[in-house]
């Protein structure tokens, strides 16, 4: 073509091709699109350009907290780019359409086989289970199976089956209570105490069982404190109960978090299908399974543990399919991401990650108790068999942690034996003010400390423990894969700052507390280890005060008690004034 592109341009322009159409909607922020109070309560009458819709939602979501700094959540907040790529590539797949997506169903079966092996199911047996939306759905399916099997036995014996109950501890996550309420079972909540470490009391649980008990929920990893309930001890107590009364009660293990921690960090612990009375196990793939939210698992010991009445056969998707989930359609992308994690890490990789989580959780625990201000309700940093906070247990935990580091176990690798000297549990730190600190500062408020931490982006919840122990409030930090040692260092620094800011105002005025400057730019390098090493002996009250002042000096927060008068702003012409707090945040 002799004239080339220059000969084509006039014609293209006449057709409108090659001409940039400029309208008001070409602008991102100047186009006038917004969410007004009236718009959000009715379906939008018209649409808007994709760019504007995206930007509107994107900007609104900036007001959410940072998931990485959300210490409250157990959910996975980070995955590798390759995993995220697989998720995006498979967003449109519906997992239940096995005739259309045969390879996805093969991946589903492989994941079930991997978990069956991980939880010590019978070798060579075909796994019985399914992927679910989360552990809540898994718990409900496990509870339903227990109820149906109990009802079948009662009806076969000609007995009344109208008053089922299910037994579990009062520290249960809400999904367990939902299961009882939604499926018409009486929830028999076993009271928890400090002596039971705020979770299941085996003897009290046994006393609540009768002929109408369909089964028990036992929790491997309490949401409140991270403690494991003793599945083996409960099973053995149920064996004795059967000998005494003839009652034959099975267990569903709520392993929402622990079922992906214990096999790697505490493999010697018997909580799974090695325990004879465990009929089923549920877990969240999106917690310590290391997958983004939207996936869970439930497995049964054997096919007979899943009543056939709970299974449906479908043929309208193109092939014959058996289903026994509460939810039908289910995204395949998170199932595929779970399989990626299994292949990517294997046992050794998962063990390295869980060991690192345990190490950082213990570091935080020892550092917090070394301040003299905080006591841990969780026990994962204490020597095995030592439970509860005291000066003796604090020093024992500090010595054991220092000994572990001195033996070269600072980065523990994949060897789980590093955990054998410590109590079992989740990498979760639940803590509160010490009795000494409360006596010195009766108006001190953990709620204010929790709120102040949000100034630095941290989300550290403060909440009461379960009923019967609700007079105790704790703060919680869940250590996850993305929680590095630097993460712990910065959290310790900001906890020290928030505590001192709260003290400066007697815990009474949050605005006054916010007037305090943020923690200075003093280096946080190795801070948690330095704090952990700083208090290795019993101290007098005066020594505790000096120790606290030394910690504040270390982070650059030792200030004079004298406070400057607040600036004032005149609001009206009649001389009315209002205090304005200058917030450095």
C-alpha positions as CSV (number, residue, x, y, z in Angstrom):
1,X,0.0,0.0,0.0
2,X,1.7,3.1,-1.3
3,X,0.1,5.8,0.8
4,X,0.3,3.7,4.0
5,X,-1.6,4.6,7.0
6,X,-1.8,8.3,6.0
7,X,-4.3,7.5,3.2
8,X,-6.6,5.6,5.6
9,X,-6.8,8.3,8.3
10,X,-9.3,10.6,6.6
11,X,-11.8,7.7,6.1
12,X,-11.3,6.4,9.6
13,X,-12.0,9.9,11.0
14,X,-15.2,10.1,8.9
15,X,-16.4,6.8,10.4
16,X,-15.5,8.0,13.9
17,X,-12.7,5.4,14.1
18,X,-9.4,6.6,15.6
19,X,-11.2,9.5,17.2
20,X,-11.1,9.7,21.0
21,X,-14.6,10.3,22.3
22,X,-14.4,12.7,25.2
23,X,-17.4,12.8,27.6
24,X,-17.9,13.5,31.2
25,X,-17.7,9.8,32.0
26,X,-14.1,9.5,30.7
27,X,-13.0,11.1,34.0
28,X,-12.5,9.0,37.1
29,X,-13.3,11.5,39.9
30,X,-14.8,14.3,37.9
31,X,-17.7,12.3,36.4
32,X,-20.0,12.9,39.4
33,X,-20.6,9.3,40.3
34,X,-21.1,8.7,44.1
35,X,-23.0,6.7,46.6
36,X,-25.6,9.0,48.1
37,X,-27.8,8.1,51.1
38,X,-30.7,7.5,48.8
39,X,-28.9,5.3,46.3
40,X,-27.9,2.6,48.6
41,X,-31.4,1.6,49.6
42,X,-32.8,1.0,46.1
43,X,-31.6,-0.9,43.1
44,X,-29.5,1.4,40.9
45,X,-31.8,2.6,38.0
46,X,-28.8,3.0,35.6
47,X,-25.3,1.8,35.4
48,X,-22.0,3.5,35.2
49,X,-18.7,3.0,33.4
50,X,-16.6,0.1,34.7
51,X,-13.7,2.4,35.7
52,X,-16.0,4.5,37.9
53,X,-17.7,1.5,39.5
54,X,-14.3,0.0,40.3
55,X,-12.9,3.3,41.7
56,X,-16.0,3.9,43.8
57,X,-15.8,0.5,45.5
58,X,-12.0,0.5,45.7
59,X,-12.0,3.9,47.5
60,X,-14.7,2.8,49.9
61,X,-12.8,-0.3,50.9
62,X,-9.8,1.7,51.9
63,X,-11.7,2.3,55.2
64,X,-11.5,-1.4,56.0
65,X,-8.6,-2.5,58.3
66,X,-5.5,-4.1,56.9
67,X,-6.0,-7.9,56.9
68,X,-2.3,-8.5,57.7
69,X,-2.6,-6.4,60.8
70,X,-5.8,-8.0,61.9
71,X,-4.6,-10.0,64.9
72,X,-8.2,-11.1,65.7
73,X,-8.7,-13.3,62.6
74,X,-7.6,-16.9,62.1
75,X,-8.1,-16.6,58.4
76,X,-5.4,-16.7,55.8
77,X,-4.5,-13.2,54.6
78,X,-1.6,-14.0,52.1
79,X,-1.0,-16.5,49.4
80,X,1.7,-16.8,46.8
81,X,1.2,-15.1,43.4
82,X,1.0,-18.5,41.6
83,X,-1.8,-19.6,43.9
84,X,-3.6,-16.3,43.3
85,X,-3.2,-16.9,39.5
86,X,-4.8,-20.3,39.8
87,X,-7.7,-18.7,41.7
88,X,-8.3,-16.1,39.1
89,X,-8.1,-18.6,36.2
90,X,-10.8,-20.8,37.8
91,X,-13.2,-18.2,39.2
92,X,-16.0,-19.3,36.8
93,X,-16.0,-23.0,37.7
94,X,-18.7,-24.5,39.8
95,X,-17.2,-27.4,41.8
96,X,-20.4,-29.4,41.9
97,X,-20.6,-29.8,38.1
98,X,-18.3,-32.9,38.1
99,X,-19.4,-34.1,34.7
100,X,-18.3,-30.8,33.1
101,X,-15.2,-30.3,35.3
102,X,-13.8,-33.9,35.7
103,X,-10.3,-32.8,36.6
104,X,-11.5,-30.5,39.3
105,X,-13.4,-33.5,40.8
106,X,-10.2,-35.6,40.7
107,X,-8.4,-32.8,42.6
108,X,-11.3,-32.9,45.1
109,X,-10.8,-36.6,45.7
110,X,-7.1,-36.2,46.0
111,X,-7.5,-33.5,48.7
112,X,-9.8,-35.8,50.6
113,X,-7.3,-38.6,50.4
114,X,-4.5,-36.3,51.6
115,X,-6.6,-35.3,54.6
116,X,-7.7,-38.9,55.3
117,X,-4.0,-39.8,55.5
118,X,-3.1,-36.6,57.5
119,X,-5.8,-37.4,60.1
120,X,-4.7,-41.1,60.4
121,X,-7.7,-42.7,58.7
122,X,-7.6,-46.4,57.9
123,X,-4.9,-47.1,55.4
124,X,-6.2,-48.2,52.0
125,X,-9.8,-47.2,52.7
126,X,-11.7,-44.8,50.4
127,X,-12.1,-41.5,52.2
128,X,-15.7,-40.4,53.0
129,X,-16.0,-36.7,53.1
130,X,-16.5,-33.5,51.1
131,X,-15.2,-30.0,50.6
132,X,-17.5,-27.4,52.1
133,X,-17.7,-23.6,52.3
134,X,-16.0,-23.5,55.7
135,X,-15.7,-25.4,58.9
136,X,-19.2,-24.1,60.0
137,X,-20.8,-26.2,57.3
138,X,-18.6,-29.1,58.2
139,X,-19.7,-28.9,61.8
140,X,-23.3,-28.8,60.8
141,X,-22.9,-31.9,58.6
142,X,-21.0,-33.7,61.4
143,X,-23.7,-32.9,63.9
144,X,-26.5,-33.9,61.5
145,X,-24.8,-37.3,60.9
146,X,-24.6,-37.8,64.7
147,X,-28.3,-37.0,65.1
148,X,-29.5,-39.2,62.3
149,X,-27.5,-42.2,63.5
150,X,-28.8,-41.7,67.1
151,X,-32.4,-41.4,65.8
152,X,-32.0,-44.6,63.7
153,X,-30.8,-46.5,66.8
154,X,-33.6,-45.2,68.9
155,X,-36.3,-45.9,66.4
156,X,-34.9,-49.4,65.8
157,X,-35.2,-50.0,69.5
158,X,-38.8,-48.6,69.6
159,X,-37.7,-45.7,71.8
160,X,-38.7,-42.0,71.7
161,X,-36.4,-39.9,69.5
162,X,-38.1,-36.5,69.9
163,X,-35.7,-34.9,72.4
164,X,-32.2,-35.0,71.1
165,X,-29.4,-33.1,72.8
166,X,-25.7,-32.6,72.0
167,X,-23.0,-31.8,74.5
168,X,-20.1,-29.3,74.2
169,X,-18.2,-26.8,76.2
170,X,-19.3,-23.2,76.7
171,X,-16.2,-21.9,74.9
172,X,-17.6,-23.1,71.6
173,X,-17.6,-21.0,68.5
174,X,-21.1,-19.9,67.4
175,X,-21.3,-22.5,64.6
176,X,-21.7,-25.3,67.2
177,X,-24.7,-23.5,68.8
178,X,-26.2,-22.9,65.4
179,X,-26.0,-26.6,64.6
180,X,-28.0,-27.4,67.8
181,X,-30.6,-24.7,67.2
182,X,-31.0,-25.1,63.5
183,X,-31.5,-28.8,63.7
184,X,-33.6,-29.0,66.8
185,X,-31.2,-30.3,69.3
186,X,-30.8,-29.1,72.9
187,X,-27.4,-27.6,73.4
188,X,-26.0,-28.8,76.7
189,X,-23.1,-26.3,77.4
190,X,-20.5,-27.6,79.8
191,X,-19.4,-24.7,82.1
192,X,-15.7,-23.8,81.8
193,X,-13.4,-22.6,84.6
194,X,-9.8,-21.5,85.1
195,X,-9.1,-25.0,86.3
196,X,-10.3,-26.5,83.0
197,X,-8.2,-23.8,81.2
198,X,-11.4,-22.2,79.9
199,X,-12.4,-25.2,77.8
200,X,-14.0,-28.7,78.1
201,X,-14.1,-30.3,81.6
202,X,-14.2,-34.0,80.8
203,X,-15.9,-35.1,84.0
204,X,-18.6,-32.4,83.9
205,X,-19.3,-33.3,80.3
206,X,-19.8,-36.9,81.2
207,X,-22.3,-35.9,83.8
208,X,-24.5,-34.1,81.3
209,X,-24.9,-37.1,78.9
210,X,-28.1,-39.2,78.9
211,X,-30.0,-41.5,76.6
212,X,-31.0,-38.5,74.4
213,X,-27.4,-37.4,73.7
214,X,-26.7,-37.8,70.0
215,X,-23.0,-37.1,70.5
216,X,-20.3,-34.6,71.5
217,X,-18.5,-31.7,69.9
218,X,-14.9,-31.5,71.1
219,X,-12.9,-28.5,70.1
220,X,-9.3,-28.8,68.9
221,X,-8.3,-25.1,69.4
222,X,-10.5,-22.8,71.4
223,X,-11.3,-19.5,69.7
224,X,-11.0,-17.8,73.1
225,X,-7.6,-18.9,74.3
226,X,-6.1,-21.4,71.7
227,X,-6.2,-24.4,74.1
228,X,-6.9,-27.9,72.7
229,X,-9.6,-29.9,74.4
230,X,-8.5,-33.4,75.3
231,X,-10.1,-35.6,72.7
232,X,-8.3,-38.8,73.9
233,X,-9.3,-38.2,77.6
234,X,-12.9,-37.5,76.5
235,X,-13.0,-40.7,74.5
236,X,-11.7,-42.8,77.3
237,X,-14.2,-41.3,79.7
238,X,-17.0,-42.2,77.2
239,X,-15.7,-45.7,77.2
240,X,-16.1,-45.9,81.0
241,X,-19.5,-44.3,80.7
242,X,-20.6,-47.1,78.3
243,X,-19.4,-49.7,80.7
244,X,-21.3,-48.0,83.6
245,X,-24.6,-47.1,81.8
246,X,-24.6,-48.7,78.3
247,X,-24.7,-45.2,76.7
248,X,-22.6,-45.3,73.4
249,X,-21.7,-41.7,72.5
250,X,-19.5,-40.6,69.6
251,X,-17.4,-37.5,69.0
252,X,-17.2,-34.9,66.2
253,X,-14.0,-33.0,66.4
254,X,-14.2,-29.3,65.6
255,X,-10.8,-28.9,64.2
256,X,-11.5,-25.5,62.5
257,X,-7.9,-24.4,63.3
258,X,-6.2,-27.2,65.1
259,X,-6.7,-29.9,62.5
260,X,-4.1,-28.1,60.3
261,X,-1.8,-27.3,63.2
262,X,-1.6,-30.4,65.3
263,X,-0.6,-32.9,62.5
264,X,2.5,-30.8,61.8
265,X,3.5,-29.0,65.0
266,X,2.3,-31.7,67.5
267,X,2.1,-35.0,65.6
268,X,2.4,-37.1,68.7
269,X,-1.0,-35.7,70.0
270,X,-3.8,-38.2,69.5
271,X,-7.0,-36.3,68.6
272,X,-7.9,-37.7,65.2
273,X,-9.1,-41.1,63.8
274,X,-6.5,-42.8,66.1
275,X,-9.1,-42.1,68.8
276,X,-11.8,-44.8,68.5
277,X,-14.8,-42.6,69.3
278,X,-14.0,-39.9,66.8
279,X,-16.6,-40.4,64.1
280,X,-15.9,-37.2,62.1
281,X,-13.6,-34.2,61.8
282,X,-14.2,-30.8,60.3
283,X,-11.7,-28.0,59.5
284,X,-11.3,-24.7,57.8
285,X,-9.0,-24.8,54.7
286,X,-9.0,-21.0,54.9
287,X,-7.4,-20.8,58.4
288,X,-4.2,-22.8,59.0
289,X,-4.9,-24.7,55.8
290,X,-3.4,-21.6,54.3
291,X,-6.0,-20.9,51.6
292,X,-8.1,-17.7,51.1
293,X,-11.6,-17.7,52.7
294,X,-14.2,-19.9,51.1
295,X,-13.2,-23.5,51.8
296,X,-13.5,-26.1,54.6
297,X,-13.5,-29.9,54.9
298,X,-15.4,-32.6,56.7
299,X,-14.4,-36.3,56.8
300,X,-16.0,-39.3,58.4
301,X,-14.1,-42.3,59.8
302,X,-15.9,-44.7,57.4
303,X,-19.0,-44.8,55.1
304,X,-21.2,-46.2,57.9
305,X,-20.7,-43.0,59.9
306,X,-22.5,-41.0,57.2
307,X,-26.2,-42.1,57.1
308,X,-27.3,-42.8,53.5
309,X,-30.4,-40.6,54.1
310,X,-28.2,-37.5,54.1
311,X,-26.9,-38.3,50.6
312,X,-28.7,-37.3,47.4
313,X,-28.1,-38.5,43.8
314,X,-28.4,-35.9,41.0
315,X,-28.4,-36.4,37.3
316,X,-29.5,-33.0,35.9
317,X,-25.9,-31.7,35.5
318,X,-25.1,-34.3,32.9
319,X,-23.9,-37.2,35.0
320,X,-24.9,-39.1,38.2
321,X,-23.5,-37.3,41.2
322,X,-23.8,-37.9,45.0
323,X,-24.0,-34.9,47.2
324,X,-24.3,-34.4,50.9
325,X,-23.5,-30.7,51.5
326,X,-25.8,-28.0,52.8
327,X,-24.7,-25.6,50.1
328,X,-25.0,-26.7,46.5
329,X,-23.0,-24.5,44.2
330,X,-19.5,-24.0,45.3
331,X,-16.5,-22.2,43.7
332,X,-13.9,-24.5,42.5
333,X,-11.1,-22.0,42.6
334,X,-10.5,-22.3,46.4
335,X,-10.5,-26.1,46.2
336,X,-7.8,-25.8,43.5
337,X,-5.9,-23.3,45.6
338,X,-6.0,-25.8,48.5
339,X,-4.5,-28.5,46.3
340,X,-1.8,-26.1,45.2
341,X,-0.8,-25.6,48.9
342,X,-0.7,-29.3,49.5
343,X,1.6,-29.8,46.5
344,X,3.6,-26.7,47.1
345,X,4.4,-27.3,50.8
346,X,3.9,-31.0,51.6
347,X,4.3,-32.2,55.1
348,X,7.7,-30.6,55.5
349,X,6.6,-27.2,54.3
350,X,3.5,-27.1,56.4
351,X,5.6,-28.2,59.4
352,X,8.1,-25.3,58.8
353,X,5.2,-22.8,58.7
354,X,3.5,-24.1,61.8
355,X,6.7,-24.3,63.7
356,X,7.5,-20.7,62.8
357,X,4.0,-19.6,63.9
358,X,4.5,-21.4,67.2
359,X,7.9,-19.8,67.7
360,X,6.6,-16.3,67.1
361,X,3.6,-16.8,69.3
362,X,5.9,-18.0,72.2
363,X,8.2,-15.0,71.6
364,X,5.3,-12.6,71.9
365,X,4.0,-14.5,75.0
366,X,7.3,-14.4,76.9
367,X,7.9,-10.7,75.9
368,X,4.4,-9.7,77.1
369,X,4.8,-11.4,80.5
370,X,8.3,-10.0,80.9
371,X,6.8,-6.5,80.9
372,X,5.1,-7.2,84.3
373,X,2.0,-5.6,82.8
374,X,0.5,-8.5,81.0
375,X,-0.2,-12.2,81.9
376,X,-1.0,-14.8,79.3
377,X,-4.1,-16.8,79.6
378,X,-2.9,-19.1,76.8
379,X,-0.3,-21.6,77.8
380,X,1.7,-22.6,74.6
381,X,4.9,-20.9,75.9
382,X,4.9,-22.7,79.2
383,X,6.7,-26.0,80.0
384,X,4.6,-29.0,79.3
385,X,2.2,-29.6,82.1
386,X,2.6,-26.1,83.6
387,X,-0.7,-24.2,83.3
388,X,-1.8,-20.8,84.3
389,X,0.1,-17.6,85.1
390,X,2.2,-17.1,88.2
391,X,5.6,-15.6,88.9
392,X,7.0,-19.2,89.0
393,X,5.4,-20.2,85.7
394,X,6.5,-17.0,84.1
395,X,10.1,-17.6,85.0
396,X,9.9,-21.2,83.9
397,X,8.5,-20.2,80.5
398,X,11.2,-17.5,80.1
399,X,13.9,-20.0,81.0
400,X,12.6,-22.7,78.7
401,X,12.3,-20.3,75.8
402,X,15.8,-18.9,76.3
403,X,17.1,-22.5,76.5
404,X,15.4,-23.4,73.2
405,X,17.0,-20.4,71.5
406,X,20.4,-21.1,72.9
407,X,20.3,-24.6,71.5
408,X,20.0,-23.2,68.0
409,X,16.3,-23.6,67.6
410,X,15.5,-20.0,66.8
411,X,14.5,-21.0,63.3
412,X,13.1,-24.4,64.1
413,X,12.7,-25.7,60.5
414,X,10.4,-28.7,59.9
415,X,11.3,-30.7,63.0
416,X,8.3,-30.7,65.3
417,X,10.3,-32.0,68.3
418,X,11.1,-28.4,69.1
419,X,7.5,-28.1,70.4
420,X,7.6,-31.2,72.6
421,X,8.8,-29.3,75.7
422,X,6.0,-26.9,75.5
423,X,2.2,-27.2,76.0
424,X,0.2,-28.0,72.9
425,X,-2.2,-25.5,71.4
426,X,-2.8,-23.0,68.6
427,X,-0.3,-20.2,67.8
428,X,-2.6,-17.8,69.6
429,X,-1.7,-15.4,72.4
430,X,-4.6,-14.5,74.8
431,X,-3.5,-12.0,77.5
432,X,-4.7,-9.6,80.1
433,X,-3.4,-7.2,82.8
434,X,-1.6,-8.8,85.7
435,X,-3.2,-8.6,89.2
436,X,-0.3,-6.4,90.3
437,X,-0.9,-4.0,87.5
438,X,-4.6,-3.7,88.2
439,X,-3.9,-3.0,91.9
440,X,-1.5,-0.2,90.9
441,X,-3.9,1.2,88.3
442,X,-7.5,0.4,89.2
443,X,-8.8,2.5,86.3
444,X,-6.7,0.8,83.7
445,X,-8.7,-0.3,80.7
446,X,-7.8,-3.0,78.2
447,X,-10.5,-1.7,75.9
448,X,-8.7,1.6,75.7
449,X,-5.5,-0.2,74.9
450,X,-7.3,-2.2,72.2
451,X,-8.7,1.0,70.7
452,X,-5.4,2.9,70.8
453,X,-3.7,0.1,68.8
454,X,-6.1,0.9,65.9
455,X,-4.2,4.2,65.6
456,X,-1.3,2.2,64.3
457,X,-3.5,-0.1,62.2
458,X,-3.5,-3.1,64.6
459,X,-6.8,-4.9,65.2
460,X,-6.4,-6.6,68.6
461,X,-9.8,-7.5,70.1
462,X,-10.6,-7.2,73.8
463,X,-13.5,-9.6,74.9
464,X,-14.8,-11.5,77.9
465,X,-14.1,-15.2,78.3
466,X,-17.0,-17.7,78.1
467,X,-20.0,-17.7,80.5
468,X,-19.0,-18.4,84.1
469,X,-15.7,-16.8,83.5
470,X,-17.0,-13.7,81.7
471,X,-15.6,-11.4,84.4
472,X,-12.2,-11.9,82.8
473,X,-11.4,-9.9,79.7
474,X,-8.6,-10.9,77.4
475,X,-7.0,-9.5,74.2
476,X,-6.0,-11.9,71.5
477,X,-3.3,-12.1,68.8
478,X,-3.4,-15.0,66.3
479,X,0.0,-15.6,64.8
480,X,-0.3,-16.7,61.1
481,X,2.1,-17.5,58.3
482,X,2.6,-13.8,57.4
483,X,3.3,-12.8,61.0
484,X,7.1,-12.4,61.0
485,X,9.5,-11.7,63.8
486,X,9.6,-8.1,62.7
487,X,5.8,-8.1,63.0
488,X,6.1,-9.3,66.6
489,X,8.7,-6.6,67.3
490,X,6.5,-3.8,66.1
491,X,3.4,-5.2,67.9
492,X,5.4,-5.2,71.2
493,X,6.5,-1.6,70.7
494,X,3.0,-0.4,69.9
495,X,1.5,-2.3,72.8
496,X,4.0,-0.6,75.2
497,X,3.1,2.8,73.7
498,X,-0.7,2.1,73.9
499,X,-0.4,1.0,77.5
500,X,1.5,4.1,78.5
501,X,-0.9,6.4,76.6
502,X,-3.8,4.7,78.5
503,X,-2.0,5.2,81.8
504,X,-1.3,8.9,81.2
505,X,-5.1,9.5,81.2
506,X,-6.1,6.9,83.8
507,X,-7.9,4.9,81.2
508,X,-10.7,7.5,81.3
509,X,-10.4,9.8,78.3
510,X,-9.7,8.2,74.9
511,X,-9.3,11.6,73.3
512,X,-6.7,12.6,75.9
513,X,-4.9,9.3,75.3
514,X,-4.8,10.0,71.5
515,X,-3.1,13.3,72.3
516,X,0.0,11.4,73.2
517,X,2.6,11.1,70.4
518,X,2.9,7.8,68.6
519,X,5.8,5.5,69.4
520,X,9.0,7.1,68.1
521,X,11.1,5.9,65.3
522,X,13.5,4.1,67.7
523,X,14.6,0.8,66.1
524,X,12.4,-2.2,66.8
525,X,15.1,-4.6,65.7
526,X,15.2,-7.6,68.0
527,X,12.9,-5.7,70.4
528,X,10.7,-8.7,71.4
529,X,13.8,-10.8,72.2
530,X,15.3,-7.9,74.2
531,X,12.0,-7.5,76.2
532,X,11.8,-11.3,76.7
533,X,15.3,-11.3,78.2
534,X,14.8,-8.2,80.3
535,X,13.0,-9.8,83.2
536,X,14.5,-13.2,84.2
537,X,14.1,-12.9,88.0
538,X,11.5,-12.1,90.6
539,X,11.2,-8.3,91.2
540,X,9.9,-6.1,94.0
541,X,7.1,-3.5,93.2
542,X,9.7,-0.7,92.9
543,X,11.8,-2.8,90.6
544,X,8.7,-3.5,88.5
545,X,8.1,0.2,88.1
546,X,11.8,0.8,87.2
547,X,11.6,-2.0,84.7
548,X,8.6,-0.5,83.0
549,X,10.3,2.9,82.8
550,X,13.3,1.1,81.2
551,X,11.1,-0.5,78.6
552,X,9.6,2.9,77.7
553,X,13.0,4.4,77.4
554,X,14.0,1.6,75.1
555,X,11.2,2.5,72.6
556,X,11.7,6.3,73.1
557,X,8.5,6.8,75.0
558,X,9.8,7.9,78.5
559,X,8.2,11.3,78.9
560,X,7.7,13.9,81.6
561,X,4.4,13.7,83.5
562,X,3.8,17.4,83.0
563,X,1.2,17.9,80.3
564,X,0.9,21.0,78.2
565,X,-2.4,23.0,78.2
566,X,-4.6,22.0,75.3
567,X,-5.0,24.6,72.5
568,X,-8.5,26.0,72.2
569,X,-10.6,27.1,69.3
570,X,-13.4,29.7,69.5
571,X,-16.6,28.2,68.1
572,X,-19.1,31.1,68.6
573,X,-19.2,34.8,68.9
574,X,-20.4,34.6,72.5
575,X,-17.0,33.3,73.8
576,X,-17.9,29.5,74.0
577,X,-14.8,27.4,73.6
578,X,-14.1,23.7,72.9
579,X,-10.9,21.8,73.5
580,X,-9.3,20.4,70.4
581,X,-6.9,17.4,70.8
582,X,-3.9,17.5,68.5
583,X,-3.6,14.0,67.2
584,X,-0.2,12.9,65.9
585,X,-2.0,10.0,64.1
